[in-house]
């Protein structure tokens, strides 16, 4: 009888003939007065599991929801299935006193079936007093993972819900989430005192989603190129910081993409407006922090891009789950570099030890996911306690589509662990990799580590390779980074066991995520674009002949990354040349003419299709920051002070100056160099660069046998490039 009634009710209120998945059983269980726990992927129809029983029950259902925007969205949706506005309300800080009184009156009159509240509102005594005086049908907790400290959006207020519920009314509870590992699931049930709840768990597999991780290089350009291939389709781009959200939204707009920003720093009216414009398809792309998306019921989001890797695999799964909710195309693209993980680790410093431990473990899982060569779908489902046969992935992730090579790495791992032990577990990963590879850095010299017997034990491979061994050993739990001591690498018990009894360890051939330099291959729309070697050799020859003619080193004209980029972009005008990496208007005007003439002739002769639809414009405000930096240098401010005023390190400021000089603008930092280097030292380094065939700092470091630090050499290279090339 209930089944028939439920189907009739479903048709009456929502216009559907059939329930999805386990919806019908969930609703029946709740209506029978039983505690209910629902784990159902995004797009599975969680909201209906409490909306329909609320409409069928006596009294008002209290729905705890974490975001004001989410409440508004849900209330609007319910009001659409009824001819009465009073059927659903929300109580939160956005309401006036008059609006609050109206909500209370509708509940008291028995007109309101669903009341959405923020957990913070529930803690107010006036609301508790009011709710104890009315008839409550049940409590629903949406986004229940917020209860768990192991969940990806932990909210301390959620931990008090059970205590508040008990003060209001003894009615059933339904807790719902789209992501819960077995640990999170138990934590939620224990905290709500509902270990007796009937559990309804759907498969976490979203077989229509395509998962891909790309190295984080030229990221803005990659994102713009990717979105242009999705013209007219809806997408979300997630960034970790509000500042990046604003910058990227503006950059997309400048490049003709209909994008809007969304983050908690915008006022409520702007956030609501941008969300509505996205839902109404007046904007194609939302660039957002994680404040956007929870409960946003837009079925046709076709792509989700992560500009920054999230803090946990649960966050990643939740956010990618907003793609393809209608069962259609959904592409999930994330950009990854290990530097981002190190930044997230730094944010954990200063937090309680327990929170740090949890944070580190969650980060390890996301690193493991990003760097794994196994089927990404299999990896995600394993994390959520589900077994999956990767042959069913159907090439719907990058690792299945392009399998990576594996090699036996037992001996490499053993060498790494031995070195960590030899260095008494007192060094960071960078130092360890330099030591194993036999690279003499200033740190290694100062510690006299180059005199230890195992120095250079793995010099047959470079530091990038050893970085990969470190990362994979971290993921495998053989070593760990001690955050308290700023990332010093130490052995775990498993690592000590491995050192005693080495076993097979399959190393995955990885992308090098530790470097921002491009290799000879770039990825464009999932395909590898191979360097045009013929053109590259011609450009090298041209550069060499101009360098002889002008009597300056070749790298002063254009650096090799710029020449490589020319071999992908094929610029044939001076204006197009300014879109090339490391080429500004000054450098293009000074040296560009013969290069674009050569490229134009080459393109015509070989009938090459140029990717001109992929020209990416730069943001104007970036040039504003560049002007500000140059003005501060003109005022002869110490570089450290300039960095502090912009919230940047000295290294980041030097990188910006290098980029300004490489693009053709003259910068005078003599006042700063004069403070740290004597005139004869400056002359010695300047003469070196005049004669050198390359501007590679490693070569310079070797030449001077470590007499000058990397920072001193970088600053002198800036002076040389500025004086000679601009």
C-alpha positions as CSV (number, residue, x, y, z in Angstrom):
1,X,0.0,0.0,0.0
2,X,2.8,2.4,1.0
3,X,4.6,1.7,-2.3
4,X,1.5,2.6,-4.3
5,X,1.0,5.7,-2.2
6,X,4.6,6.8,-2.6
7,X,4.5,6.4,-6.4
8,X,1.3,8.4,-6.5
9,X,2.9,11.1,-4.3
10,X,6.0,11.1,-6.5
11,X,3.9,11.7,-9.6
12,X,1.7,14.3,-7.9
13,X,4.5,16.4,-6.4
14,X,7.5,15.9,-8.7
15,X,6.0,14.6,-11.9
16,X,8.2,11.4,-12.0
17,X,6.9,8.0,-12.7
18,X,9.8,6.0,-11.1
19,X,12.1,6.4,-8.2
20,X,15.8,6.4,-8.7
21,X,18.0,3.7,-7.1
22,X,17.1,3.2,-3.4
23,X,14.9,6.4,-3.0
24,X,11.7,4.4,-2.4
25,X,13.2,2.2,0.3
26,X,14.8,5.2,2.0
27,X,11.6,7.2,2.1
28,X,9.5,4.2,3.4
29,X,12.1,3.6,6.1
30,X,11.9,7.2,7.3
31,X,8.1,7.3,7.2
32,X,8.2,4.2,9.5
33,X,9.9,6.3,12.1
34,X,13.4,4.8,11.8
35,X,16.7,6.6,11.8
36,X,18.2,6.5,8.3
37,X,21.7,7.1,6.9
38,X,22.0,7.7,3.2
39,X,25.3,7.7,1.3
40,X,24.5,8.5,-2.3
41,X,26.7,10.1,-5.0
42,X,26.0,13.7,-6.2
43,X,23.2,13.5,-8.8
44,X,21.6,10.4,-7.2
45,X,18.6,12.3,-5.9
46,X,19.3,12.7,-2.2
47,X,17.1,15.8,-1.7
48,X,14.0,13.9,-2.7
49,X,14.7,11.3,0.1
50,X,13.6,13.9,2.7
51,X,11.5,16.3,0.6
52,X,8.8,13.8,-0.3
53,X,8.4,12.3,3.2
54,X,8.2,15.9,4.6
55,X,5.3,16.7,2.2
56,X,3.6,13.5,3.4
57,X,4.1,13.8,7.1
58,X,2.3,15.8,9.8
59,X,4.2,18.8,11.1
60,X,7.5,20.5,9.8
61,X,10.7,18.7,8.9
62,X,13.8,20.5,10.0
63,X,16.6,20.3,7.4
64,X,20.1,21.4,8.5
65,X,22.0,22.8,5.6
66,X,25.5,24.4,5.6
67,X,25.1,27.2,3.1
68,X,22.6,30.1,2.7
69,X,22.9,29.9,-1.1
70,X,22.0,26.2,-0.9
71,X,19.0,26.8,1.3
72,X,17.6,29.4,-1.1
73,X,18.1,27.0,-4.0
74,X,16.3,24.2,-2.3
75,X,13.4,26.3,-1.0
76,X,12.8,27.7,-4.5
77,X,12.7,24.2,-5.9
78,X,10.1,23.0,-3.4
79,X,7.9,26.0,-3.8
80,X,7.8,25.1,-7.5
81,X,6.1,21.8,-6.7
82,X,3.3,23.6,-4.7
83,X,1.0,26.5,-5.2
84,X,1.8,27.7,-1.6
85,X,5.0,29.8,-0.9
86,X,4.6,28.9,2.8
87,X,5.3,25.2,2.1
88,X,9.0,25.7,2.5
89,X,11.1,28.4,4.4
90,X,14.6,29.0,5.6
91,X,15.9,30.6,8.8
92,X,19.3,32.2,8.7
93,X,21.2,35.4,9.2
94,X,20.0,36.9,5.9
95,X,16.4,37.4,7.1
96,X,15.0,40.6,8.6
97,X,13.0,40.5,11.9
98,X,9.7,40.8,9.9
99,X,10.7,37.9,7.6
100,X,11.5,35.8,10.7
101,X,8.2,36.5,12.2
102,X,6.4,35.5,9.0
103,X,8.3,32.2,8.9
104,X,7.3,31.4,12.5
105,X,3.7,32.3,11.8
106,X,3.5,29.9,8.8
107,X,5.1,27.0,10.9
108,X,2.8,27.6,13.8
109,X,-0.2,27.6,11.4
110,X,0.9,24.2,10.1
111,X,1.5,25.5,6.6
112,X,5.3,24.8,6.4
113,X,6.4,21.3,5.6
114,X,10.2,22.0,5.2
115,X,12.3,24.4,7.3
116,X,15.9,24.8,6.2
117,X,18.2,26.1,9.0
118,X,21.9,26.7,9.3
119,X,23.6,24.8,12.3
120,X,24.5,28.2,13.8
121,X,20.8,29.3,13.8
122,X,19.9,26.1,15.7
123,X,22.2,27.0,18.6
124,X,20.2,30.2,19.3
125,X,18.0,29.8,22.4
126,X,15.1,31.8,20.8
127,X,14.9,29.3,17.9
128,X,15.2,26.2,20.2
129,X,12.3,27.6,22.4
130,X,10.2,28.2,19.3
131,X,10.8,24.8,17.7
132,X,10.0,23.0,20.9
133,X,6.5,24.6,20.7
134,X,5.6,23.2,17.3
135,X,5.1,19.8,15.7
136,X,8.4,18.4,14.2
137,X,8.1,15.5,11.8
138,X,11.8,14.6,11.6
139,X,15.3,16.0,11.4
140,X,17.3,15.8,8.1
141,X,21.0,16.6,8.0
142,X,22.2,17.4,4.5
143,X,25.9,17.3,3.7
144,X,26.3,15.1,6.9
145,X,30.1,14.7,6.2
146,X,30.5,18.2,7.8
147,X,30.0,16.4,11.2
148,X,33.2,14.3,10.9
149,X,36.6,15.7,11.6
150,X,37.7,13.3,8.9
151,X,35.2,14.8,6.4
152,X,36.4,17.3,3.8
153,X,34.2,20.2,5.0
154,X,34.3,19.7,8.8
155,X,32.1,22.3,10.7
156,X,32.5,22.3,14.5
157,X,28.8,23.5,14.9
158,X,27.7,20.2,13.3
159,X,29.1,18.3,16.3
160,X,26.4,19.9,18.6
161,X,23.4,18.9,16.5
162,X,22.5,15.7,18.4
163,X,22.4,17.6,21.7
164,X,20.2,20.3,20.2
165,X,17.8,17.8,18.5
166,X,17.3,16.1,21.9
167,X,16.3,19.4,23.4
168,X,13.8,20.1,20.7
169,X,12.0,16.8,19.9
170,X,12.5,13.0,19.9
171,X,11.8,12.3,16.3
172,X,13.7,10.2,13.6
173,X,16.9,11.5,12.0
174,X,17.9,11.1,8.3
175,X,21.6,12.0,7.6
176,X,22.6,12.3,4.0
177,X,26.0,12.7,2.3
178,X,27.5,12.2,-1.2
179,X,30.9,11.2,0.2
180,X,31.8,9.1,3.2
181,X,34.6,6.6,3.7
182,X,33.9,3.9,6.3
183,X,35.7,6.0,8.9
184,X,33.6,9.1,8.2
185,X,30.4,7.0,8.2
186,X,31.1,5.6,11.6
187,X,32.1,9.1,13.0
188,X,28.8,10.6,11.8
189,X,26.6,7.8,13.2
190,X,28.5,7.8,16.5
191,X,28.3,11.6,16.9
192,X,24.5,11.6,16.1
193,X,23.9,8.7,18.4
194,X,22.3,6.8,15.6
195,X,24.4,3.6,15.3
196,X,21.0,1.9,15.0
197,X,20.3,3.7,11.7
198,X,19.4,1.7,8.6
199,X,22.2,2.3,6.1
200,X,21.4,2.9,2.4
201,X,24.7,3.1,0.4
202,X,24.7,3.5,-3.4
203,X,27.7,2.8,-5.6
204,X,30.1,5.7,-5.8
205,X,30.9,4.9,-9.4
206,X,29.9,7.7,-11.8
207,X,30.6,5.9,-15.1
208,X,29.9,8.9,-17.3
209,X,32.7,11.0,-15.8
210,X,36.2,11.2,-17.3
211,X,39.0,11.8,-14.9
212,X,42.4,13.4,-15.9
213,X,45.3,14.9,-14.1
214,X,47.7,17.2,-15.9
215,X,51.0,18.8,-14.8
216,X,50.5,22.4,-13.6
217,X,52.4,24.2,-16.3
218,X,51.2,27.3,-18.2
219,X,48.0,26.6,-16.4
220,X,46.0,29.7,-17.4
221,X,46.8,29.0,-21.0
222,X,45.8,25.4,-20.7
223,X,42.5,26.2,-19.0
224,X,41.6,28.8,-21.7
225,X,42.5,26.4,-24.5
226,X,40.4,23.6,-22.9
227,X,37.3,25.8,-22.2
228,X,37.4,27.1,-25.8
229,X,36.9,23.5,-27.0
230,X,33.7,23.4,-24.9
231,X,32.1,26.5,-26.3
232,X,28.5,27.1,-25.1
233,X,28.8,24.3,-22.4
234,X,28.5,24.8,-18.7
235,X,31.6,24.3,-16.4
236,X,33.0,25.0,-13.0
237,X,36.6,25.9,-12.3
238,X,37.7,25.5,-8.6
239,X,40.6,27.5,-7.1
240,X,41.8,27.4,-3.5
241,X,42.1,31.1,-3.0
242,X,39.7,34.0,-3.5
243,X,42.4,36.1,-5.1
244,X,43.0,33.4,-7.8
245,X,39.2,33.1,-8.4
246,X,39.0,36.9,-9.1
247,X,42.2,36.8,-11.4
248,X,41.1,33.7,-13.4
249,X,37.5,34.9,-13.9
250,X,38.9,38.2,-15.3
251,X,41.4,36.4,-17.5
252,X,38.7,34.2,-18.9
253,X,36.5,37.2,-19.6
254,X,39.4,39.0,-21.4
255,X,39.7,35.9,-23.6
256,X,36.1,35.9,-24.6
257,X,34.8,33.3,-22.2
258,X,31.5,34.1,-20.4
259,X,32.7,33.5,-16.8
260,X,31.8,34.8,-13.3
261,X,33.6,34.6,-9.9
262,X,32.0,33.1,-6.8
263,X,33.6,33.1,-3.3
264,X,32.7,33.8,0.3
265,X,34.4,37.3,0.1
266,X,31.7,38.6,-2.3
267,X,28.6,40.1,-0.8
268,X,25.5,37.9,-0.6
269,X,23.7,39.8,-3.4
270,X,26.5,39.3,-5.8
271,X,26.9,35.6,-5.0
272,X,23.2,35.0,-5.4
273,X,23.2,36.9,-8.7
274,X,26.2,35.0,-10.1
275,X,24.7,31.7,-9.0
276,X,21.4,32.5,-10.7
277,X,23.1,33.7,-13.9
278,X,24.9,30.3,-14.0
279,X,21.7,28.3,-13.4
280,X,19.8,30.4,-16.0
281,X,22.7,29.9,-18.6
282,X,23.5,33.6,-18.7
283,X,27.0,32.6,-17.8
284,X,28.9,29.5,-19.1
285,X,31.6,29.2,-16.5
286,X,31.7,29.8,-12.7
287,X,35.2,30.3,-11.2
288,X,34.8,29.5,-7.6
289,X,36.2,28.4,-4.2
290,X,34.6,25.4,-2.6
291,X,31.9,27.8,-1.3
292,X,30.1,27.1,-4.6
293,X,28.4,23.9,-5.6
294,X,26.9,22.2,-2.5
295,X,23.4,21.2,-3.6
296,X,23.5,23.3,-6.8
297,X,21.0,21.5,-8.9
298,X,22.3,22.0,-12.4
299,X,22.2,18.7,-14.3
300,X,24.2,19.8,-17.4
301,X,27.6,20.9,-16.0
302,X,29.8,19.4,-18.7
303,X,33.3,20.0,-17.1
304,X,34.8,20.6,-13.7
305,X,38.4,21.9,-13.6
306,X,40.6,22.0,-10.5
307,X,43.1,24.8,-10.9
308,X,44.6,23.6,-7.6
309,X,44.5,20.1,-6.2
310,X,42.0,19.9,-3.3
311,X,42.9,19.1,0.3
312,X,41.4,15.7,0.2
313,X,40.1,13.0,-2.1
314,X,36.6,13.4,-0.6
315,X,36.6,17.1,-1.6
316,X,37.8,16.1,-5.1
317,X,35.0,13.5,-5.5
318,X,32.3,15.9,-4.2
319,X,33.4,18.7,-6.5
320,X,33.9,16.5,-9.6
321,X,30.5,15.0,-8.8
322,X,28.9,18.2,-10.0
323,X,29.6,17.3,-13.6
324,X,27.3,15.3,-15.7
325,X,24.5,14.8,-13.2
326,X,22.1,14.1,-16.0
327,X,24.1,11.1,-17.0
328,X,25.6,12.9,-20.0
329,X,29.2,14.0,-20.7
330,X,31.2,15.1,-17.7
331,X,35.0,15.8,-17.9
332,X,37.0,16.2,-14.7
333,X,40.4,17.9,-15.2
334,X,42.7,18.7,-12.3
335,X,46.1,20.4,-12.5
336,X,48.8,19.1,-10.1
337,X,52.3,20.0,-8.9
338,X,53.9,18.8,-5.7
339,X,54.6,22.4,-4.7
340,X,50.9,22.9,-4.0
341,X,50.9,20.0,-1.6
342,X,53.8,21.5,0.3
343,X,51.8,24.8,0.5
344,X,48.8,23.0,2.0
345,X,51.2,21.2,4.4
346,X,52.4,24.6,5.6
347,X,48.8,25.7,6.3
348,X,48.5,22.8,8.8
349,X,51.4,24.2,10.9
350,X,50.1,25.8,14.2
351,X,46.9,23.7,14.2
352,X,46.3,21.1,16.9
353,X,48.4,18.0,16.5
354,X,45.3,15.8,15.9
355,X,44.1,18.1,13.2
356,X,47.6,18.1,11.6
357,X,47.7,14.3,11.6
358,X,44.3,14.1,9.9
359,X,45.2,16.8,7.4
360,X,48.5,15.1,6.5
361,X,46.8,11.7,6.0
362,X,44.1,13.3,3.7
363,X,46.9,15.1,1.7
364,X,48.8,11.8,1.3
365,X,45.6,10.3,-0.2
366,X,45.2,13.1,-2.8
367,X,48.9,12.9,-3.7
368,X,48.6,9.2,-4.1
369,X,45.6,9.7,-6.4
370,X,47.3,12.4,-8.5
371,X,50.5,10.4,-9.0
372,X,49.1,6.9,-9.3
373,X,49.3,5.1,-12.6
374,X,46.4,2.7,-11.8
375,X,42.9,3.4,-13.1
376,X,41.7,6.6,-11.4
377,X,38.1,5.3,-11.1
378,X,39.4,2.1,-9.3
379,X,41.5,4.3,-7.0
380,X,38.6,6.5,-6.0
381,X,36.2,3.6,-5.4
382,X,38.8,1.7,-3.4
383,X,39.1,4.8,-1.2
384,X,35.3,4.7,-0.5
385,X,35.5,1.0,0.3
386,X,34.2,-0.3,-3.1
387,X,35.9,-2.9,-5.3
388,X,36.0,-2.0,-9.1
389,X,37.3,-4.0,-12.1
390,X,39.4,-1.4,-14.1
391,X,38.5,-3.2,-17.4
392,X,35.1,-1.6,-16.9
393,X,36.5,1.9,-17.0
394,X,36.4,1.9,-20.8
395,X,39.3,4.3,-21.1
396,X,37.3,6.9,-19.1
397,X,40.4,8.1,-17.2
398,X,43.8,9.3,-18.5
399,X,45.6,6.3,-16.9
400,X,43.5,3.7,-18.7
401,X,43.6,5.7,-21.9
402,X,47.4,6.2,-21.8
403,X,48.9,3.6,-19.5
404,X,52.2,4.6,-17.9
405,X,55.3,2.5,-17.8
406,X,56.3,0.7,-14.6
407,X,59.8,-0.6,-13.7
408,X,61.2,-2.5,-10.8
409,X,62.5,0.1,-8.3
410,X,63.5,-2.0,-5.2
411,X,67.1,-1.0,-5.4
412,X,66.3,2.8,-5.9
413,X,64.0,2.8,-2.9
414,X,66.6,0.9,-0.8
415,X,69.3,3.5,-1.7
416,X,66.9,6.4,-0.9
417,X,66.0,5.0,2.6
418,X,69.7,4.2,3.3
419,X,70.6,7.9,2.5
420,X,67.8,9.2,4.8
421,X,69.2,7.0,7.5
422,X,72.8,8.1,6.8
423,X,71.7,11.7,7.1
424,X,70.2,10.9,10.5
425,X,66.7,11.7,9.4
426,X,67.5,15.4,9.6
427,X,67.1,16.7,6.0
428,X,64.3,17.8,3.7
429,X,63.5,16.1,0.4
430,X,65.3,18.6,-1.8
431,X,68.6,18.1,0.2
432,X,68.2,14.3,0.1
433,X,67.6,14.3,-3.7
434,X,70.7,16.5,-4.3
435,X,72.7,14.2,-2.1
436,X,71.7,11.0,-3.8
437,X,72.1,12.5,-7.3
438,X,75.6,13.7,-6.3
439,X,74.8,17.4,-6.8
440,X,77.0,19.8,-4.7
441,X,74.7,22.5,-3.5
442,X,75.6,25.3,-1.0
443,X,73.7,23.4,1.7
444,X,75.5,20.1,1.0
445,X,78.9,22.0,1.1
446,X,78.1,23.7,4.4
447,X,77.1,20.4,6.0
448,X,80.2,18.7,4.4
449,X,77.8,16.0,3.2
450,X,79.7,15.7,-0.1
451,X,82.5,14.0,2.0
452,X,80.2,11.2,3.2
453,X,80.8,7.7,1.7
454,X,77.3,7.4,0.2
455,X,77.3,10.9,-1.5
456,X,76.2,10.4,-5.1
457,X,75.1,6.8,-4.5
458,X,72.4,7.3,-7.2
459,X,74.2,9.7,-9.6
460,X,73.1,7.6,-12.6
461,X,69.7,9.3,-12.2
462,X,68.9,13.1,-11.8
463,X,67.1,14.9,-9.0
464,X,63.7,14.8,-10.7
465,X,63.9,11.0,-10.8
466,X,64.8,10.9,-7.1
467,X,62.0,13.4,-6.3
468,X,59.6,10.8,-7.8
469,X,61.1,8.0,-5.7
470,X,60.6,10.2,-2.6
471,X,57.0,11.0,-3.5
472,X,56.1,7.3,-4.2
473,X,57.9,6.2,-1.0
474,X,55.8,8.8,0.9
475,X,52.6,7.5,-0.7
476,X,53.6,3.9,0.1
477,X,54.2,4.8,3.8
478,X,57.9,4.0,3.9
479,X,58.8,7.6,4.9
480,X,57.0,10.7,6.2
481,X,57.5,14.4,6.4
482,X,57.7,15.9,9.9
483,X,55.6,19.0,9.5
484,X,56.6,20.2,13.0
485,X,60.2,20.5,11.8
486,X,59.3,22.0,8.4
487,X,59.2,18.9,6.3
488,X,62.2,16.9,7.4
489,X,62.0,13.4,5.9
490,X,62.0,10.5,8.3
491,X,61.6,6.7,8.0
492,X,58.5,5.0,9.2
493,X,58.5,1.5,10.8
494,X,57.5,0.1,7.4
495,X,60.5,2.0,5.9
496,X,62.9,0.5,8.5
497,X,61.5,-3.0,7.7
498,X,62.0,-2.4,3.9
499,X,65.6,-1.3,4.6
500,X,66.2,-4.6,6.5
501,X,64.4,-6.8,3.9
502,X,63.8,-5.0,0.6
503,X,60.9,-6.3,-1.5
504,X,59.7,-5.7,-5.0
505,X,58.6,-2.0,-5.5
506,X,57.2,-1.0,-8.8
507,X,58.1,2.6,-9.6
508,X,55.8,4.4,-12.0
509,X,57.3,6.5,-14.7
510,X,55.8,9.9,-13.8
511,X,55.5,13.4,-15.2
512,X,57.9,15.6,-13.3
513,X,55.6,17.7,-11.2
514,X,58.3,19.4,-9.2
515,X,59.4,21.7,-12.0
516,X,57.5,24.6,-13.8
517,X,59.6,24.2,-16.9
518,X,57.9,22.6,-19.9
519,X,59.5,19.5,-21.4
520,X,59.6,18.8,-25.1
521,X,56.0,17.6,-25.1
522,X,53.0,19.6,-24.1
523,X,49.5,18.4,-23.6
524,X,46.7,20.1,-25.6
525,X,43.2,18.8,-25.1
526,X,44.4,15.4,-23.9
527,X,46.7,14.9,-26.9
528,X,50.5,15.2,-26.9
529,X,51.8,17.9,-29.2
530,X,55.4,17.0,-30.3
531,X,58.0,19.7,-30.8
532,X,58.6,20.7,-34.4
533,X,62.3,19.7,-34.4
534,X,63.0,21.0,-38.0
535,X,61.8,24.6,-37.1
536,X,63.5,24.4,-33.7
537,X,66.9,23.8,-35.4
538,X,66.3,26.7,-37.8
539,X,65.4,29.0,-35.0
540,X,68.5,28.0,-33.0
541,X,70.7,28.7,-36.1
542,X,69.1,32.1,-36.6
543,X,69.6,33.0,-33.0
544,X,73.3,31.9,-33.2
545,X,73.9,34.1,-36.3
546,X,72.3,37.1,-34.7
547,X,74.2,36.6,-31.5
548,X,77.5,36.6,-33.5
549,X,76.5,39.7,-35.4
550,X,75.5,41.6,-32.3
551,X,78.3,40.0,-30.2
552,X,76.0,38.9,-27.4
553,X,75.3,35.4,-26.0
554,X,72.4,33.6,-27.9
555,X,70.3,33.3,-24.7
556,X,70.1,37.1,-24.4
557,X,68.1,37.2,-27.6
558,X,65.5,34.5,-26.8
559,X,65.7,31.8,-24.2
560,X,65.1,28.2,-25.2
561,X,61.6,27.9,-23.7
562,X,60.6,30.8,-25.9
563,X,62.0,29.1,-29.0
564,X,60.2,25.9,-28.1
565,X,56.9,27.8,-27.6
566,X,57.4,29.3,-31.1
567,X,57.5,25.8,-32.5
568,X,54.0,25.1,-31.1
569,X,52.4,28.5,-31.7
570,X,54.0,29.5,-35.1
571,X,53.8,33.3,-34.6
572,X,54.0,35.1,-37.9
573,X,53.5,38.8,-36.7
574,X,55.3,40.8,-34.0
575,X,52.0,41.1,-32.1
576,X,51.6,37.3,-32.1
577,X,55.2,36.9,-31.0
578,X,54.3,38.8,-27.7
579,X,52.0,35.9,-26.8
580,X,55.1,33.6,-26.7
581,X,56.3,32.6,-23.3
582,X,59.0,35.0,-22.1
583,X,58.6,37.5,-24.9
584,X,57.4,41.0,-24.1
585,X,56.8,43.9,-26.5
586,X,60.3,45.2,-26.0
587,X,62.0,42.0,-26.9
588,X,59.7,41.3,-29.8
589,X,60.3,44.8,-31.2
590,X,64.1,44.5,-30.8
591,X,64.7,40.9,-32.1
592,X,61.5,39.6,-33.5
593,X,61.4,40.6,-37.2
594,X,63.8,37.9,-38.5
595,X,62.2,35.2,-36.4
596,X,58.6,35.9,-37.5
597,X,59.8,36.1,-41.1
598,X,61.5,32.7,-40.9
599,X,58.4,31.2,-39.2
600,X,56.1,32.7,-41.8
601,X,58.1,31.2,-44.7
602,X,58.3,27.9,-42.9
603,X,54.5,27.8,-42.3
604,X,53.7,28.6,-45.9
605,X,56.2,26.2,-47.3
606,X,55.0,23.3,-45.1
607,X,51.2,24.3,-45.2
608,X,51.0,24.2,-41.4
609,X,47.7,24.8,-39.7
610,X,48.5,27.2,-36.9
611,X,46.6,27.1,-33.6
612,X,45.6,30.8,-33.9
613,X,42.3,30.3,-32.2
614,X,44.4,29.4,-29.2
615,X,46.0,32.8,-28.7
616,X,45.7,33.7,-25.0
617,X,45.5,37.3,-23.9
618,X,47.1,38.4,-20.7
619,X,45.4,40.3,-17.9
620,X,45.9,44.0,-17.8
621,X,46.2,44.0,-14.0
622,X,49.2,41.8,-14.2
623,X,51.0,44.5,-16.1
624,X,49.8,46.9,-13.3
625,X,51.6,44.7,-10.7
626,X,54.7,44.6,-13.0
627,X,54.7,48.5,-13.1
628,X,54.3,48.6,-9.3
629,X,57.3,46.3,-8.9
630,X,59.5,48.3,-11.3
631,X,58.4,51.6,-9.5
632,X,59.5,50.1,-6.2
633,X,62.9,49.1,-7.7
634,X,63.3,52.6,-9.1
635,X,62.7,53.9,-5.5
636,X,65.6,51.5,-4.6
637,X,63.6,49.6,-2.0
638,X,65.3,46.4,-0.7
639,X,63.8,43.4,-2.6
640,X,62.9,41.7,0.7
641,X,60.7,44.8,1.6
642,X,59.0,44.8,-1.8
643,X,58.2,41.1,-1.2
644,X,56.8,41.6,2.3
645,X,54.5,44.4,1.0
646,X,53.1,42.1,-1.6
647,X,53.0,39.0,0.6
648,X,55.7,37.3,-1.4
649,X,59.1,35.7,-0.7
650,X,62.4,37.0,-2.0
651,X,62.6,34.1,-4.4
652,X,59.1,34.9,-5.8
653,X,60.2,38.6,-6.3
654,X,63.4,37.5,-8.1
655,X,61.3,35.2,-10.3
656,X,59.1,38.1,-11.3
657,X,62.0,40.4,-12.1
658,X,63.5,37.6,-14.2
659,X,60.2,37.3,-16.2
660,X,60.1,41.1,-16.7
661,X,63.7,41.2,-17.9
662,X,63.3,38.1,-20.1
663,X,60.3,39.8,-21.8
664,X,62.5,42.7,-22.8
665,X,62.1,45.4,-20.1
666,X,65.2,47.0,-18.6
667,X,65.4,46.8,-14.8
668,X,68.2,48.3,-12.7
669,X,68.9,46.4,-9.4
670,X,72.5,47.6,-9.1
671,X,71.7,49.3,-5.8
672,X,70.7,45.9,-4.3
673,X,73.6,43.9,-5.9
674,X,76.1,46.5,-4.7
675,X,75.1,45.7,-1.1
676,X,75.8,42.0,-1.5
677,X,78.7,41.7,-4.0
678,X,82.0,43.6,-4.4
679,X,82.7,45.2,-7.8
680,X,85.4,42.7,-8.7
681,X,83.0,39.8,-7.9
682,X,80.3,41.4,-10.1
683,X,82.8,41.8,-12.9
684,X,83.9,38.2,-12.6
685,X,80.3,36.9,-12.9
686,X,79.3,39.4,-15.7
687,X,82.4,38.3,-17.7
688,X,81.3,34.6,-17.3
689,X,77.8,35.3,-18.7
690,X,79.4,37.2,-21.6
691,X,81.4,34.2,-22.7
692,X,78.9,31.5,-21.6
693,X,77.0,29.4,-24.1
694,X,74.1,28.9,-21.8
695,X,72.5,30.9,-19.0
696,X,71.9,27.7,-17.0
697,X,72.6,28.5,-13.3
698,X,73.8,25.0,-12.6
699,X,76.6,25.5,-15.1
700,X,77.5,28.8,-13.6
701,X,77.5,27.2,-10.1
702,X,79.9,24.5,-11.3
703,X,82.2,27.0,-13.0
704,X,82.6,29.0,-9.8
705,X,82.8,25.8,-7.7
706,X,80.1,27.1,-5.3
707,X,81.9,30.4,-4.5
708,X,78.7,32.3,-5.2
709,X,75.2,31.3,-4.0
710,X,72.4,30.6,-6.4
711,X,70.7,33.8,-5.4
712,X,73.8,35.9,-6.2
713,X,74.2,34.3,-9.6
714,X,70.5,34.8,-10.4
715,X,70.7,38.5,-9.5
716,X,73.8,38.9,-11.6
717,X,72.1,37.1,-14.5
718,X,69.3,39.6,-14.2
719,X,71.8,42.5,-14.4
720,X,73.5,40.9,-17.4
721,X,70.3,40.2,-19.3
722,X,69.0,43.7,-18.6
723,X,72.2,45.5,-19.6
724,X,73.0,43.4,-22.7
725,X,69.6,42.4,-24.1
726,X,67.1,45.2,-23.3
